[in-house]
Amino acid sequence: MKIDLTDTTSSQINKALVQGRRAIGTPAVGMVLTLVIVTDEEDAYDSLKAAEEASHEHPSRTLVVIKRHARTLRDRTSSRLDAEVRVGA
């Protein structure tokens, strides 16, 4: 299951995680490894691919921060949080 959130908040991301877990029938997630990845746009694809492959052997919660360069003047004066929540295989 995949949920895309644009210009969101951490509270909305948490709600999406709960919604996704309930939708696939696992409302409670036990102790799992949390993998944190901080990367830039150039290396994001390879970083996500490596994390996905690793999760087949070691199920984990993965948090990825992709740093972007501001493209417009508006982008330089404000910050925005976009999220993609994936739950399940």
N, C-alpha and C positions, 0 to 999 in steps of 0.2 A: 504494500500500500504506500502511495506517495502523496504527500500534501504539500503544495506550494503556498508560501506566504510572502507577500510583498509589502514592504514598508510596515513591518510588524513590531511586536514587542516581545519580551521574554515571556510574559504571561500568556500571550497568544500561542507561542511556541509550545509552552508546557501543556496548554489545553489540546493542541494538535497531537502531542505525544500520547496523552491519555486517550483521546479519541481513537487514534490509530491502534493502540494496544487493545482497547476494548473491541474494536472492529475485527481484529484477527483472533480474538479469544484469549488474550494473555494480559489481563488487567494488572497483574502484579508481576513485576520483573525482579528476580532475585539479584544476588550479588554477581555482577558481571564486570569485566574489564571496561574501563572507559579510556578510549584512545582519543587524544586531542591533537589535531593537526593544524598548524598555522602555516599558510603558504600564500603565494601570490597567484595571480591569474595564469601566468605562464606555466607554472608547474602544477596547477590544480588538478588537471585530468589525471596525470600520472600518480599524484598523491591519493586521489580518491580510488583509482584502480587498485593500487597496492593495498589500501585499507579494505576494500571489498574482497580481494583475494585472501587476505589474512583472516577475515571474519568467517570464512568457510571452515577453517580449522579451529579458530578461537572466537566464538560468538562474543560480540562486544557492542558497546554503545560508542558511537563515533561522533565527535563534535569537530567540525571543520570551520576554520576562519579563513576566508579568502580575502586578502587585502587587494583593494582596487585603487587605481589612480583616478582622481576626479577628472571627469570628461568635460564638464561644463562649469561655468561660474557658479551656478546654483548648487552643483555637487560639492564645490569647494567650500561653500558657506554652511552647509548642513550635512548631517550624517543620516544614514538610512540603514535599516536592518532588514535583509531579505533572508528567508529560510526555506529549506526543503527538508521535510520530515519524511523519512522512510522507515517503515516498520515491517518486519518480516523478512523473508528470504528474497 
